[in-house]
Amino acid sequence: MASYRDFLRVIAELDLIENIASVQLVLRLLITSGSRLLELDEVRARVRPFDAASLVYPWVHDDPEVDRLGARVFRWLQNGRNRAGRDRRSFRRFAIS
């Protein structure tokens, strides 16, 4: 999790905020039907039942804080006042918090 926070900080420090698509900040591994990842015990232990609406197996991280942070980033990006995550001040505040 510290590496993800470092990633956000580096984006801000290098002034790359406008150059990174917002989806890159929240994209998670998508495990689809027939994925060979499902052959791995450690993956099967994390996935939930197949979600036909989204066509993926939802999964959770070992560290619940990682999932909470991912949800927080997603909500932040959805917030219209930060222009899809590209407002520099807003991004820096978020990345440092």
C-alpha positions, 0 to 999 in steps of 0.5 A: 500500500505504501508503494501505491501512495508513493506512486501518487506522490511521484505523479504529483511531484513530477507534475504528471497529473494531466498526463495520466488517464484517471482510469490508470489510478483505479484500474484493478485486475479483471478476472474474467470467465475462463481466466487461467488465473482461476487455476491458482489456489491463491486467486480462487481464495480471493474471488467472489462468485462470477458477476454476470452483469460485469462479466468478471469475478470480483475479488478482494485484496489480502489487506482490506486497507488496499481495497478501502484506498482503491474505493476512496480513489474511485470516489475521489475521481468521480467527484466533479469538482476535481475535473476527473482527477486532473486538478493539481491542488486537489490531486496533491491534497489527495495523494499526500493525505 
